């Protein structure tokens, strides 16, 4: 099944590219605008809040793939070539060493993202409520 193989390769590249954005975000030569895009892509990846909920058949996952791919593509295109190369190398090394670890860190990250969104929503509610 060539289509399934192609889809798996795309998913692996996207995974590597999101980790690349993490390292690019920390790189001192990454421009501020690109750091913002990197942070947005990383936050969208980790966020349990989606534009279209995942329980909606097909479209729920399709919007994630489209938005995440677009953000990642744009951020990678805007990175200076040396930063991109260095970040990709570091990302691949990190994936090779750590990817098979238990998902406890993913759970911690999910909790932190939910708490962050809750704090943002609470701050907006406090700011907008009548005195």
N, C-alpha and C positions, 0 to 999 in steps of 0.2 A: 504494500500500500504506500505508494510514493506520497500521497497527500498527507497521510498521518505522519510519515517521517519528516516531511517538510514542516508540518505544524510543530512537531517536537523540536526541531532545530530552531524555529522561530522563537519558541518559548524559552529555550536555553539561551539564545542570544539576548532576548529581552531581560531575562534574569541577570545575565552578566552585565548588561547595559545599565540596569538599575543600580547594581552594586558599583559599577563604574561611576555613576552619578554621585554616589555616597563619597567615594574617594575624591572626585573632582570638587565636591562641595567643600572638602577640607583642604584642598590644594591652595596654596597662597597666591598662585598666579591666575586663578579663575576669576573672571570679571564678576562684579556684583550682580548684574542682571542674570547671568548664567547661574550664579549661586542660588538666586531666587527660584529659577526654573528647576534646578536640581532639587531644592528643598520641596517645591510643590509636587514634583514627580514622586519623590520618596514618601512624602506625606500621603499622597493619593494611594500609593502602593500599600501602605500600612493602615490606612484609614478603613474602619468598618462601615463608614458612611459613604454610600455610592450615589451617583446621579440617578441611576435606575437600580432598584434593589435586585440582588442576585437571584431571588426566588422567582422573578419574572422569567419565563422560559426563553432561552437563547439570548434575548436582548439584554437581560441582566448581566450576563458575562461579556457580551459583545461590546457594550459601552465601556466596560473596564479596559478591554483590550484596545479599543480605539483611542480612548483618552490617554491611557498610559503610554501607548506606542507614540502618539503624537507629541506628548510632553517630552518623552525620552529622546525622540528623534530631533526635536527642536533644540533641546539642551546640548545634545552631542554635537550637532552642527555648529553651535555657537562657541564651543570650547576651542581654545587654541590647540593646534595639533600636538604640541609637546605635552600639554596637560592631558589631552585625551589619551595619548599613547601611554604615559606614565600611569594614569588612572585605570586604564584597561588592564595593564600588566598587574597592577596591585589587586584589582578586582578578581582576575583569574586566579592569582595566587591564593587569595583569601577563600574563594569558592573551593579550590582544590583542597585546602586545609580544613575548612570549617563547615562546609555545607551539610554534611551528614550528622551534625550534632543534634542533640534532642531539641525539640521545639519550645523549650522553656523560654528562650529569649524572644521568640515570636509572640508568645503569650504576654510576656512583660511589655513588649513594644505595643501590642494591641491594647493593653490596659492603659498605658501612657497616652496613646492616641485618643482613646475614649475619654480619659480624664481631661486632656487638653481641650477637646471639643466641648465637653461639659462646662469647663471654665469659661471658654469663649462665649458660649450660649448664655451662661449665667451673667457674665459681664455685660453683654448686650441687653439682657432683660433688665438688669439694674439700671443701665443707662437710659433705657426707653420707658421705664414705668413712671407713671405720674407721681409727683411728689406728695 
